């Protein structure tokens, strides 16, 4: 009996460690420029698009950060080839009053799009940076942090 007990406990530990070892990535990102032909003086957008897993949502950046959910944030590295115009803006984010956070939140389901307008000051254009975000499951209530980086060049290297 002692051998069986040891075997069962070992198997359970192995299975549980496998399940905890998986990294959840409910939002998959693609970053691109809004135009394919670019010249100095153009005003274009850096477009951040995410595909969000079913039953998950991704918080936006256009509501009160003090409520609790972590807003998506972007960090652009300065470069002489461009100038940012304003802040990164969400496109068609959903808004609703959230009872848990006791306030109005803004989020995306299925897909997300955020845009940063820039003015092209010189070519070649080099835009680099990182962003952080939070995704939460409507089914389990689980929330995960995510981060990604972007490196856009025009003309392409």
DSSP file (Angstrom, degrees, kcal/mol; ACC not computed):
  #  RESIDUE AA STRUCTURE BP1 BP2  ACC     N-H-->O    O-->H-N    N-H-->O    O-->H-N    TCO  KAPPA ALPHA  PHI   PSI    X-CA   Y-CA   Z-CA
    1    1 A X     >        0   0    0      0, 0.0     4,-2.5     0, 0.0     5,-0.2   0.000 360.0 360.0 360.0 -37.5    0.0    0.0    0.0
    2    2 A X  H  >  +     0   0    0      1,-0.2     4,-2.1     2,-0.2     5,-0.1   0.874 360.0  51.2 -62.0 -37.6    2.8    2.4    0.8
    3    3 A X  H  > S+     0   0    0      2,-0.2     4,-2.3     1,-0.2    -1,-0.2   0.903 110.4  49.0 -65.8 -41.3    4.2    1.9   -2.8
    4    4 A X  H  > S+     0   0    0      2,-0.2     4,-2.7     1,-0.2     5,-0.2   0.921 110.9  50.0 -63.7 -44.2    0.8    2.7   -4.3
    5    5 A X  H  X S+     0   0    0     -4,-2.5     4,-2.5     1,-0.2     5,-0.2   0.929 111.6  47.9 -60.5 -45.8    0.4    5.8   -2.2
    6    6 A X  H  X S+     0   0    0     -4,-2.1     4,-2.4     1,-0.2    -1,-0.2   0.895 112.1  50.0 -61.8 -41.5    3.8    7.0   -3.2
    7    7 A X  H  X S+     0   0    0     -4,-2.3     4,-2.5     2,-0.2    -2,-0.2   0.923 111.5  47.7 -64.3 -44.6    3.1    6.4   -6.9
    8    8 A X  H  X S+     0   0    0     -4,-2.7     4,-2.5     2,-0.2    -2,-0.2   0.925 112.9  48.1 -63.3 -45.1   -0.2    8.2   -6.8
    9    9 A X  H  X S+     0   0    0     -4,-2.5     4,-2.3    -5,-0.2    -1,-0.2   0.910 111.9  50.1 -63.0 -42.1    1.3   11.2   -5.0
   10   10 A X  H  X S+     0   0    0     -4,-2.4     4,-2.1    -5,-0.2    -2,-0.2   0.924 111.4  48.1 -62.4 -45.0    4.2   11.3   -7.5
   11   11 A X  H  X S+     0   0    0     -4,-2.5     4,-2.5     1,-0.2    -2,-0.2   0.912 111.2  50.6 -62.3 -43.1    1.8   11.2  -10.5
   12   12 A X  H  X S+     0   0    0     -4,-2.5     4,-2.5     1,-0.2     5,-0.2   0.908 110.4  49.4 -62.5 -41.8   -0.4   13.9   -9.0
   13   13 A X  H  X S+     0   0    0     -4,-2.3     4,-2.2     2,-0.2    -1,-0.2   0.893 111.0  50.1 -63.9 -39.4    2.6   16.2   -8.4
   14   14 A X  H  X S+     0   0    0     -4,-2.1     4,-1.7     2,-0.2    -2,-0.2   0.929 112.8  45.9 -65.4 -44.8    3.9   15.6  -12.0
   15   15 A X  H  X S+     0   0    0     -4,-2.5     4,-1.9     1,-0.2    -2,-0.2   0.915 113.7  48.6 -65.1 -43.5    0.5   16.4  -13.5
   16   16 A X  H  X S+     0   0    0     -4,-2.5     4,-1.9     1,-0.2    -1,-0.2   0.877 109.7  51.9 -67.3 -36.3    0.0   19.5  -11.3
   17   17 A X  H  X S+     0   0    0     -4,-2.2     4,-1.2    -5,-0.2    -1,-0.2   0.858 108.2  52.7 -68.9 -32.5    3.5   20.8  -12.2
   18   18 A X  H  < S+     0   0    0     -4,-1.7     4,-0.5     2,-0.2    -2,-0.2   0.913 109.3  48.4 -65.9 -41.9    2.8   20.4  -15.9
   19   19 A X  H >< S+     0   0    0     -4,-1.9     3,-0.7     1,-0.2    -2,-0.2   0.866 113.0  47.3 -69.0 -34.5   -0.5   22.4  -15.6
   20   20 A X  H 3< S+     0   0    0     -4,-1.9    -1,-0.2     1,-0.2    -2,-0.2   0.722 102.6  65.6 -77.0 -19.4    1.2   25.3  -13.7
   21   21 A X  T 3< S+     0   0    0     -4,-1.2     2,-0.3    -5,-0.2    -1,-0.2   0.606  78.6 100.8 -77.9 -11.7    4.1   25.3  -16.1
   22   22 A X    <   -     0   0    0     -3,-0.7     2,-0.6    -4,-0.5    -3,-0.0  -0.563  67.2-140.9 -78.3 136.3    2.0   26.5  -19.0
   23   23 A X        -     0   0    0     -2,-0.3     2,-0.4     2,-0.0    -2,-0.1  -0.861  14.4-136.8 -98.3 124.1    2.2   30.2  -19.8
   24   24 A X        +     0   0    0     -2,-0.6     2,-0.2     1,-0.1     3,-0.1  -0.651  25.7 173.5 -81.7 130.4   -1.2   31.8  -20.7
   25   25 A X        +     0   0    0     -2,-0.4    -1,-0.1     1,-0.1   121,-0.1  -0.639   8.0 163.5-133.1  76.2   -1.1   34.2  -23.7
   26   26 A X        +     0   0    0     -2,-0.2    27,-3.0     1,-0.1     2,-0.5   0.618  66.4  57.5 -73.3 -11.0   -4.7   35.1  -24.3
   27   27 A X  E     -A   52   0A   0     25,-0.2     2,-0.5    -3,-0.1    25,-0.2  -0.977  66.3-167.5-123.3 121.5   -3.8   38.1  -26.5
   28   28 A X  E     -A   51   0A   0     23,-2.4    23,-2.4    -2,-0.5     2,-0.2  -0.935  17.6-148.7-109.8 126.5   -1.6   37.7  -29.5
   29   29 A X  E     -A   50   0A   0     -2,-0.5     2,-0.3    21,-0.2    21,-0.2  -0.642  20.6-176.7-105.2 150.1   -0.2   41.0  -31.0
   30   30 A X  E     -A   49   0A   0     19,-2.5    19,-3.0    -2,-0.2     2,-0.4  -0.989  11.4-163.6-136.8 133.4    0.7   42.3  -34.4
   31   31 A X  E     +A   48   0A   0     -2,-0.3     2,-0.3    17,-0.2    17,-0.2  -0.976  20.8 152.1-123.5 132.1    2.2   45.8  -34.8
   32   32 A X  E     -A   47   0A   0     15,-2.3    15,-3.5    -2,-0.4     2,-0.3  -0.937  43.2 -99.6-149.9 168.6    2.4   47.6  -38.2
   33   33 A X  E     -A   46   0A   0     -2,-0.3    13,-0.2    13,-0.2    -2,-0.0  -0.694  28.2-129.4 -92.1 149.7    2.5   51.0  -39.9
   34   34 A X  S    S+     0   0    0     11,-2.3     2,-0.3    -2,-0.3    12,-0.1   0.656  90.1  47.1 -76.0 -15.5   -0.8   52.4  -41.4
   35   35 A X        -     0   0    0     10,-0.3    -2,-0.1     1,-0.1     3,-0.1  -0.937  59.2-157.8-126.8 150.5    0.8   53.2  -44.8
   36   36 A X  S    S+     0   0    0     -2,-0.3     2,-0.5     1,-0.2    -1,-0.1   0.743  88.3  52.0 -94.7 -27.5    3.1   51.1  -47.0
   37   37 A X  S    S+     0   0    0    118,-0.0     2,-0.4   117,-0.0    -1,-0.2  -0.954  74.8 178.5-111.5 120.1    4.6   54.1  -48.9
   38   38 A X        +     0   0    0     -2,-0.5     2,-0.3    -3,-0.1     3,-0.0  -0.951   9.3 179.3-128.2 139.3    6.0   56.8  -46.5
   39   39 A X    >   -     0   0    0     -2,-0.4     3,-2.1    81,-0.0    81,-0.2  -0.929  44.1 -78.7-132.9 162.0    7.8   60.0  -47.1
   40   40 A X  T 3  S+     0   0    0     -2,-0.3    81,-0.2     1,-0.3     3,-0.1  -0.321 117.7  30.2 -57.8 135.4    9.2   62.8  -44.8
   41   41 A X  T 3  S+     0   0    0     79,-2.8    -1,-0.3     1,-0.4    80,-0.1   0.140  87.8 133.1  98.3 -17.7    6.4   65.0  -43.5
   42   42 A X    <   -     0   0    0     -3,-2.1    78,-2.9    77,-0.1     2,-0.6  -0.327  50.2-143.1 -64.8 146.4    3.7   62.2  -43.6
   43   43 A X  E     + B   0 119A   0     76,-0.2     2,-0.2    -3,-0.1    76,-0.2  -0.971  36.5 160.2-107.9 117.9    1.5   61.8  -40.5
   44   44 A X  E     - B   0 118A   0     74,-2.1    74,-3.2    -2,-0.6     2,-0.4  -0.746  33.5-113.1-130.8 174.8    0.9   58.0  -40.1
   45   45 A X  E     - B   0 117A   0     72,-0.2   -11,-2.3    -2,-0.2     2,-0.6  -0.905   8.0-140.9-114.5 142.6   -0.3   55.6  -37.4
   46   46 A X  E     -AB  33 116A   0     70,-2.8    70,-2.1    -2,-0.4     2,-0.5  -0.925  32.8-151.4 -90.8 121.7    1.6   52.9  -35.6
   47   47 A X  E     -AB  32 115A   0    -15,-3.5   -15,-2.3    -2,-0.6     2,-0.6  -0.872  13.9-166.6-108.3 121.5   -1.2   50.2  -35.4
   48   48 A X  E     -AB  31 114A   0     66,-3.0    66,-2.4    -2,-0.5     2,-0.4  -0.929  13.3-178.5-105.1 118.7   -1.3   47.7  -32.5
   49   49 A X  E     -AB  30 113A   0    -19,-3.0   -19,-2.5    -2,-0.6     2,-0.4  -0.962   5.0-170.1-122.3 137.0   -3.7   44.8  -33.2
   50   50 A X  E     -AB  29 112A   0     62,-2.3    62,-2.1    -2,-0.4     2,-0.6  -0.965  17.4-148.7-125.7 142.7   -4.5   41.9  -30.9
   51   51 A X  E     -AB  28 111A   0    -23,-2.4   -23,-2.4    -2,-0.4     2,-0.4  -0.955  25.4-154.9-103.3 123.4   -6.4   38.7  -31.4
   52   52 A X  E     -A   27   0A   0     58,-3.4   -25,-0.2    -2,-0.6     3,-0.1  -0.862  15.9-114.1-110.2 131.1   -8.0   37.8  -28.0
   53   53 A X    >   -     0   0    0    -27,-3.0     3,-1.7    -2,-0.4    57,-0.4  -0.178  45.9 -84.6 -59.0 151.6   -8.9   34.3  -27.0
   54   54 A X  T 3  S+     0   0    0      1,-0.3    -1,-0.1    55,-0.1     3,-0.1  -0.297 114.9  19.1 -58.5 140.6  -12.6   33.4  -26.6
   55   55 A X  T 3  S+     0   0    0      1,-0.3    83,-3.5    -3,-0.1    84,-0.8   0.546 107.0 102.8  70.5  13.7  -14.0   34.3  -23.1
   56   56 A X  E <   -D  137   0B   0     -3,-1.7    54,-0.6    81,-0.3     2,-0.3  -0.856  51.1-163.8-116.3 157.3  -11.1   36.7  -22.4
   57   57 A X  E     -DE 136 109B   0     79,-2.4    79,-2.5    -2,-0.3     2,-0.4  -0.962  10.7-142.1-136.6 159.2  -11.0   40.5  -22.5
   58   58 A X  E     -DE 135 108B   0     50,-2.2    50,-2.4    -2,-0.3    77,-0.2  -0.978  22.5-123.9-123.2 126.8   -8.1   43.0  -22.6
   59   59 A X  E     - E   0 107B   0     75,-2.0    75,-0.3    -2,-0.4    48,-0.3  -0.447  23.5-145.0 -73.2 144.8   -8.3   46.3  -20.7
   60   60 A X        -     0   0    0     46,-2.7    12,-1.5    34,-0.2     3,-0.1   0.089  18.1-115.6 -88.2-158.3   -7.8   49.5  -22.7
   61   61 A X  S    S+     0   0    0     10,-0.2     4,-0.1     1,-0.1    10,-0.1   0.198  87.5  88.4-128.8  14.2   -6.1   52.7  -21.6
   62   62 A X  S    S+     0   0    0     44,-0.1     2,-0.3     2,-0.1    -1,-0.1  -0.214  73.4  70.1-116.7  44.9   -9.0   55.2  -21.5
   63   63 A X  S    S-     0   0    0     -3,-0.1     2,-0.3    43,-0.1    42,-0.1  -0.925  97.5 -60.5-145.9 174.1  -10.4   54.9  -18.0
   64   64 A X    >   -     0   0    0     40,-0.4     3,-1.6    -2,-0.3     4,-0.3  -0.372  37.7-155.0 -62.9 116.0   -9.4   55.8  -14.5
   65   65 A X  G >  S+     0   0    0     -2,-0.3     3,-0.6     1,-0.3    -1,-0.2   0.705  89.5  68.2 -64.8 -20.4   -6.2   53.9  -13.6
   66   66 A X  G 3  S+     0   0    0      1,-0.2    -1,-0.3     4,-0.0    -2,-0.1   0.588  78.5  81.7 -77.0  -9.2   -7.1   54.1   -9.9
   67   67 A X  G <  S-     0   0    0     -3,-1.6    -1,-0.2     2,-0.1    -2,-0.1   0.891 106.9-107.2 -64.1 -39.3  -10.1   51.7  -10.3
   68   68 A X  S <  S+     0   0    0     -3,-0.6    -1,-0.1     1,-0.6    -3,-0.1  -0.186  82.8 104.1 143.0 -51.9   -7.9   48.6  -10.2
   69   69 A X  S    S-     0   0    0      1,-0.1     2,-0.6    65,-0.0    -1,-0.6  -0.318  76.4-110.6 -62.6 149.0   -7.5   46.9  -13.6
   70   70 A X        -     0   0    0     -3,-0.1    64,-0.4    -4,-0.1   -11,-0.2  -0.713  30.9-137.4 -85.9 121.4   -4.2   47.5  -15.2
   71   71 A X        -     0   0    0     -2,-0.6   -10,-0.2    62,-0.1     2,-0.2  -0.436  25.8-101.1 -74.4 147.7   -4.4   49.8  -18.2
   72   72 A X        -     0   0    0    -12,-1.5     2,-0.4   -13,-0.2    61,-0.2  -0.505  45.8-166.9 -66.5 136.6   -2.4   48.9  -21.3
   73   73 A X  E     -F  132   0B   0     59,-2.3    59,-2.1    -2,-0.2     2,-0.4  -0.974   9.8-154.3-132.8 146.6    0.7   51.2  -21.4
   74   74 A X  E     -F  131   0B   0     -2,-0.4     2,-0.5    57,-0.2    57,-0.2  -0.925   3.5-164.6-122.4 141.5    3.1   51.9  -24.2
   75   75 A X  E     -F  130   0B   0     55,-3.0    55,-2.1    -2,-0.4     2,-0.4  -0.944  10.6-166.2-128.7 108.8    6.8   53.0  -24.0
   76   76 A X  E     -F  129   0B   0     -2,-0.5     2,-0.4    53,-0.2    53,-0.3  -0.782  19.2-129.6 -95.2 134.4    8.3   54.4  -27.2
   77   77 A X        -     0   0    0     51,-2.9    51,-0.5    -2,-0.4     2,-0.1  -0.685  32.9-111.4 -78.5 134.2   12.0   54.8  -27.5
   78   78 A X        +     0   0    0     -2,-0.4     2,-0.3    49,-0.1     5,-0.1  -0.390  43.6 171.4 -64.6 141.3   12.9   58.3  -28.7
   79   79 A X    >   -     0   0    0      3,-0.4     3,-1.4    -2,-0.1    -3,-0.0  -0.976  39.9-128.4-152.2 142.5   14.3   58.5  -32.2
   80   80 A X  T 3  S+     0   0    0     -2,-0.3    -2,-0.0     1,-0.3    45,-0.0   0.644  99.9  72.8 -66.0 -15.1   15.1   61.5  -34.5
   81   81 A X  T 3  S+     0   0    0     45,-0.2    40,-2.4    40,-0.1    41,-1.5   0.600 104.8  22.4 -80.5  -9.4   13.2   59.9  -37.4
   82   82 A X  E <   -C  120   0A   0     -3,-1.4    -3,-0.4    38,-0.3     2,-0.4  -0.978  57.5-147.5-151.7 163.9    9.7   60.5  -35.9
   83   83 A X  E     -C  119   0A   0     36,-1.8    36,-2.7    -2,-0.3     2,-0.2  -0.999  26.1-125.9-132.9 130.3    7.7   62.6  -33.5
   84   84 A X  E     -C  118   0A   0     -2,-0.4     2,-0.6    34,-0.2    34,-0.2  -0.504  15.5-152.4 -73.8 143.0    4.7   61.3  -31.5
   85   85 A X  E     -C  117   0A   0     32,-2.9    32,-0.6    -2,-0.2     2,-0.0  -0.954  60.1 -40.2-116.9 109.4    1.5   63.2  -31.8
   86   86 A X  E    S-     0   0A   0     -2,-0.6     2,-0.2    30,-0.1     3,-0.0  -0.334  92.0 -50.7  72.7-156.4   -0.7   62.8  -28.7
   87   87 A X  E     -     0   0A   0      1,-0.1    30,-0.4    -3,-0.1     2,-0.3  -0.608  64.5 -76.8-112.8 171.5   -1.1   59.4  -26.9
   88   88 A X  E     -     0   0A   0     -2,-0.2     2,-0.4    28,-0.1    28,-0.2  -0.565  53.5-157.1 -70.0 129.0   -1.9   55.9  -28.0
   89   89 A X  E     -C  115   0A   0     26,-3.1    26,-2.7    -2,-0.3     2,-0.2  -0.895  11.0-125.7-116.0 138.8   -5.7   55.8  -28.6
   90   90 A X  E     -C  114   0A   0     -2,-0.4     2,-0.6    24,-0.2    24,-0.2  -0.493  18.0-140.2 -76.2 151.0   -8.1   52.8  -28.5
   91   91 A X  S    S-     0   0    0     22,-2.6    22,-0.4    -2,-0.2    -1,-0.0  -0.962  76.3 -19.3-114.9 116.0  -10.3   52.1  -31.5
   92   92 A X  S    S+     0   0    0     -2,-0.6     2,-0.2     1,-0.2    -1,-0.1   0.844  81.0 174.4  58.9  41.0  -13.8   50.9  -30.7
   93   93 A X        -     0   0    0     15,-0.1     2,-0.3    20,-0.1    15,-0.2  -0.509  31.1-119.3 -71.7 146.5  -13.2   49.8  -27.1
   94   94 A X  E     -G  107   0B   0     13,-2.8    13,-2.5    -2,-0.2     2,-0.4  -0.640  27.1-158.3 -85.9 145.4  -16.3   48.7  -25.2
   95   95 A X  E     +G  106   0B   0     -2,-0.3     2,-0.3    11,-0.2    11,-0.2  -0.970  21.5 147.5-125.9 141.0  -17.2   50.6  -22.1
   96   96 A X  E     -G  105   0B   0      9,-2.0     9,-2.7    -2,-0.4     2,-0.5  -0.983  50.3 -93.6-161.6 162.0  -19.4   49.5  -19.1
   97   97 A X  E     -G  104   0B   0     -2,-0.3     2,-0.6     7,-0.2     7,-0.3  -0.689  39.0-151.0 -78.6 126.4  -19.8   49.9  -15.4
   98   98 A X  E  >> -G  103   0B   0      5,-3.1     4,-1.5    -2,-0.5     5,-1.4  -0.896   8.2-158.8-105.2 119.5  -18.0   47.1  -13.6
   99   99 A X  T  45S+     0   0    0     -2,-0.6    -1,-0.1     1,-0.2     5,-0.0   0.852  92.1  54.1 -64.4 -35.6  -19.5   46.1  -10.3
  100  100 A X  T  45S+     0   0    0      1,-0.2    -1,-0.2     3,-0.1    -2,-0.0   0.935 119.4  31.8 -65.4 -45.7  -16.3   44.5   -9.1
  101  101 A X  T  45S-     0   0    0      2,-0.2    -1,-0.2   -33,-0.0    -2,-0.2   0.564 102.4-134.1 -89.2  -9.2  -14.2   47.6   -9.7
  102  102 A X  T  <5S+     0   0    0     -4,-1.5     2,-0.3     1,-0.2    -3,-0.2   0.919  71.8  67.7  56.1  49.7  -17.1   50.0   -8.9
  103  103 A X  E   <S- G   0  98B   0     -5,-1.4    -5,-3.1    -7,-0.1     2,-0.4  -0.982  92.9 -67.1-176.1 174.0  -16.5   52.2  -11.9
  104  104 A X  E     - G   0  97B   0     -2,-0.3   -40,-0.4    -7,-0.3     2,-0.3  -0.658  50.0-175.8 -80.3 125.7  -16.6   52.6  -15.7
  105  105 A X  E     - G   0  96B   0     -9,-2.7    -9,-2.0    -2,-0.4     2,-0.4  -0.817  17.0-144.0-118.7 161.5  -14.0   50.4  -17.5
  106  106 A X  E     + G   0  95B   0     -2,-0.3   -46,-2.7   -11,-0.2     2,-0.3  -0.989  31.7 151.8-127.4 134.1  -13.0   50.2  -21.1
  107  107 A X  E     -EG  59  94B   0    -13,-2.5   -13,-2.8    -2,-0.4     2,-0.3  -0.924  34.1-122.5-154.3 172.2  -11.9   46.8  -22.7
  108  108 A X  E     -E   58   0B   0    -50,-2.4   -50,-2.2    -2,-0.3     2,-0.3  -0.942  14.9-164.5-124.2 147.1  -11.8   44.7  -25.8
  109  109 A X  E    S-E   57   0B   0      2,-0.4     2,-2.9    -2,-0.3   -52,-0.1  -0.974  72.8  -7.5-126.5 146.3  -13.2   41.3  -26.7
  110  110 A X  S    S+     0   0    0    -54,-0.6   -58,-3.4   -57,-0.4     2,-0.3  -0.298 133.5  19.1  68.9 -58.4  -12.1   39.1  -29.6
  111  111 A X  E     -B   51   0A   0     -2,-2.9    -2,-0.4   -60,-0.2     2,-0.3  -0.966  65.1-163.8-138.4 156.2   -9.9   41.8  -31.2
  112  112 A X  E     -B   50   0A   0    -62,-2.1   -62,-2.3    -2,-0.3     2,-0.4  -0.987   2.0-170.9-137.4 148.7   -8.3   45.0  -30.1
  113  113 A X  E     +B   49   0A   0    -22,-0.4   -22,-2.6    -2,-0.3     2,-0.3  -0.979   5.6 175.9-142.5 131.1   -6.8   47.9  -31.9
  114  114 A X  E     -BC  48  90A   0    -66,-2.4   -66,-3.0    -2,-0.4     2,-0.4  -0.961  12.6-158.3-128.4 147.0   -4.8   50.8  -30.6
  115  115 A X  E     -BC  47  89A   0    -26,-2.7   -26,-3.1    -2,-0.3     2,-0.5  -0.990  11.9-166.7-135.2 137.2   -3.2   53.6  -32.6
  116  116 A X  E     -B   46   0A   0    -70,-2.1   -70,-2.8    -2,-0.4     2,-0.3  -0.981  20.3-143.3-117.9 118.4   -0.3   56.0  -32.1
  117  117 A X  E     +BC  45  85A   0    -32,-0.6   -32,-2.9    -2,-0.5     2,-0.3  -0.614  24.6 178.8 -81.0 138.4   -0.1   58.9  -34.6
  118  118 A X  E     -BC  44  84A   0    -74,-3.2   -74,-2.1    -2,-0.3     2,-0.5  -0.957  26.4-134.2-136.1 156.6    3.4   60.0  -35.6
  119  119 A X  E     -BC  43  83A   0    -36,-2.7   -36,-1.8    -2,-0.3     2,-0.5  -0.958  26.1-128.7-109.5 128.5    4.9   62.6  -37.9
  120  120 A X  E     + C   0  82A   0    -78,-2.9   -79,-2.8    -2,-0.5   -38,-0.3  -0.654  30.8 172.7 -78.8 119.6    7.8   61.3  -40.1
  121  121 A X        -     0   0    0    -40,-2.4     2,-0.3    -2,-0.5   -39,-0.2   0.720  63.2  -6.5 -99.7 -27.7   10.8   63.6  -39.6
  122  122 A X  S    S-     0   0    0    -41,-1.5     2,-0.4   -83,-0.1    -1,-0.3  -0.986  77.5 -84.9-161.7 161.6   13.4   61.7  -41.6
  123  123 A X  S    S+     0   0    0     -2,-0.3     2,-0.1    -3,-0.1    32,-0.1  -0.940  96.1  53.8-118.5 145.0   14.1   58.4  -43.4
  124  124 A X  S    S-     0   0    0     30,-0.6     2,-0.4    -2,-0.4    31,-0.3   0.455  84.5-147.4 -71.6 149.3   14.9   55.7  -42.6
  125  125 A X  E     - H   0 154B   0     29,-3.5    29,-2.2    -2,-0.1     2,-0.4  -0.731  17.1-175.5 -89.7 132.6   12.2   55.5  -40.0
  126  126 A X  E     + H   0 153B   0     -2,-0.4     2,-0.5    27,-0.2   -45,-0.2  -0.958   5.4 175.4-135.2 115.9   12.9   53.5  -36.8
  127  127 A X  E     + H   0 152B   0     25,-2.9    25,-3.4    -2,-0.4     2,-0.3  -0.973  10.8 163.4-125.0 117.7   10.2   53.0  -34.2
  128  128 A X  E     + H   0 151B   0     -2,-0.5   -51,-2.9   -51,-0.5     2,-0.3  -0.923  10.8 111.3-131.6 155.8   10.9   50.8  -31.2
  129  129 A X  E     -FH  76 150B   0     21,-2.0    21,-2.6    -2,-0.3     2,-0.3  -0.988  44.1-104.3 170.0-169.4    9.4   50.2  -27.8
  130  130 A X  E     -FH  75 149B   0    -55,-2.1   -55,-3.0    -2,-0.3     2,-0.3  -0.909  18.7-159.4-137.9 163.2    7.5   48.0  -25.5
  131  131 A X  E     -FH  74 148B   0     17,-2.4    17,-2.2    -2,-0.3     2,-0.3  -0.994   3.8-154.4-147.4 152.3    4.0   47.7  -24.0
  132  132 A X  E     +FH  73 147B   0    -59,-2.1   -59,-2.3    -2,-0.3     2,-0.3  -0.925  20.4 167.5-123.9 146.7    2.3   46.0  -21.0
  133  133 A X  E     - H   0 146B   0     13,-2.6    13,-2.7    -2,-0.3     2,-0.4  -0.957  27.2-130.4-153.7 167.3   -1.2   44.9  -20.7
  134  134 A X  E     - H   0 145B   0    -64,-0.4   -75,-2.0    -2,-0.3     2,-0.4  -0.995  16.8-170.8-128.2 131.5   -3.7   42.8  -18.6
  135  135 A X  E     -DH  58 144B   0      9,-2.6     9,-3.0    -2,-0.4     2,-0.4  -0.942   6.5-167.1-117.9 142.7   -6.1   40.2  -19.9
  136  136 A X  E     -DH  57 143B   0    -79,-2.5   -79,-2.4    -2,-0.4     2,-0.5  -0.973  18.7-125.4-132.0 147.1   -8.8   38.6  -17.8
  137  137 A X  E  >  -D   56   0B   0      5,-3.0     4,-1.4    -2,-0.4   -81,-0.3  -0.763   5.5-159.2 -91.6 129.5  -11.0   35.5  -18.3
  138  138 A X  T  4 S+     0   0    0    -83,-3.5   -82,-0.1    -2,-0.5    -1,-0.1   0.755  94.4  50.4 -73.7 -24.3  -14.8   36.0  -18.1
  139  139 A X  T  4 S+     0   0    0    -84,-0.8    -1,-0.1     1,-0.1   -83,-0.1   0.933 127.0  16.7 -80.0 -49.6  -15.1   32.2  -17.5
  140  140 A X  T  4 S-     0   0    0    -85,-0.2    -2,-0.2     2,-0.1     3,-0.1   0.640  91.2-127.1-102.2 -16.5  -12.6   31.7  -14.6
  141  141 A X     <  +     0   0    0     -4,-1.4     2,-0.1     1,-0.3    -3,-0.1   0.434  60.2 145.5  81.6  -1.7  -12.0   35.2  -13.4
  142  142 A X        -     0   0    0     -6,-0.1    -5,-3.0     1,-0.0     2,-0.4  -0.448  32.7-160.6 -71.5 140.3   -8.2   34.7  -13.8
  143  143 A X  E     -H  136   0B   0     -7,-0.3     2,-0.4    -2,-0.1    -7,-0.2  -0.963   5.9-169.8-121.9 141.8   -6.2   37.7  -14.9
  144  144 A X  E     -H  135   0B   0     -9,-3.0    -9,-2.6    -2,-0.4     2,-0.3  -0.981  17.3-132.2-131.2 144.4   -2.7   37.6  -16.5
  145  145 A X  E     -H  134   0B   0     -2,-0.4     2,-0.3   -11,-0.2   -11,-0.2  -0.648  27.3-175.2 -87.9 149.7   -0.2   40.3  -17.2
  146  146 A X  E     -H  133   0B   0    -13,-2.7   -13,-2.6    -2,-0.3     2,-0.3  -0.968   9.5-173.2-141.1 158.8    1.5   40.4  -20.6
  147  147 A X  E     +H  132   0B   0     -2,-0.3     2,-0.3   -15,-0.2   -15,-0.2  -0.984   5.8 172.4-148.3 157.9    4.2   42.4  -22.3
  148  148 A X  E     -H  131   0B   0    -17,-2.2   -17,-2.4    -2,-0.3     2,-0.3  -0.945  18.5-135.4-154.8 170.0    5.5   42.7  -25.8
  149  149 A X  E     -H  130   0B   0     -2,-0.3     2,-0.3   -19,-0.2   -19,-0.3  -0.905  10.2-152.1-131.2 162.0    7.9   44.7  -27.9
  150  150 A X  E     -H  129   0B   0    -21,-2.6   -21,-2.0    -2,-0.3     2,-0.3  -0.984  11.5-179.3-136.9 149.5    7.9   46.3  -31.3
  151  151 A X  E     +H  128   0B   0     -2,-0.3     2,-0.4   -23,-0.2   -23,-0.2  -0.811  13.0 177.3-149.5  98.2   10.5   47.2  -33.8
  152  152 A X  E     -H  127   0B   0    -25,-3.4   -25,-2.9    -2,-0.3     2,-0.4  -0.889   2.2-178.2-111.4 136.1    9.3   48.9  -37.0
  153  153 A X  E     -H  126   0B   0     -2,-0.4     2,-0.3   -27,-0.2   -27,-0.2  -0.990  16.6-134.8-132.9 140.4   11.6   50.1  -39.8
  154  154 A X  E    S+H  125   0B   0    -29,-2.2   -29,-3.5    -2,-0.4   -30,-0.6  -0.972  96.4  29.4-140.7 129.2   10.9   51.9  -43.1
  155  155 A X  S    S-     0   0    0     -2,-0.3    -1,-0.3   -31,-0.3   -31,-0.1   0.637 112.2-111.9 -65.9 156.2   12.2   51.1  -45.5
  156  156 A X              0   0    0      1,-0.2    -2,-0.1    -2,-0.2    -1,-0.0  -0.232 360.0 360.0 -57.6 142.4   12.4   47.5  -44.2
  157  157 A X              0   0    0     -4,-0.1    -1,-0.2    -3,-0.0    -3,-0.1   0.479 360.0 360.0 -68.8 360.0   15.9   46.3  -43.5
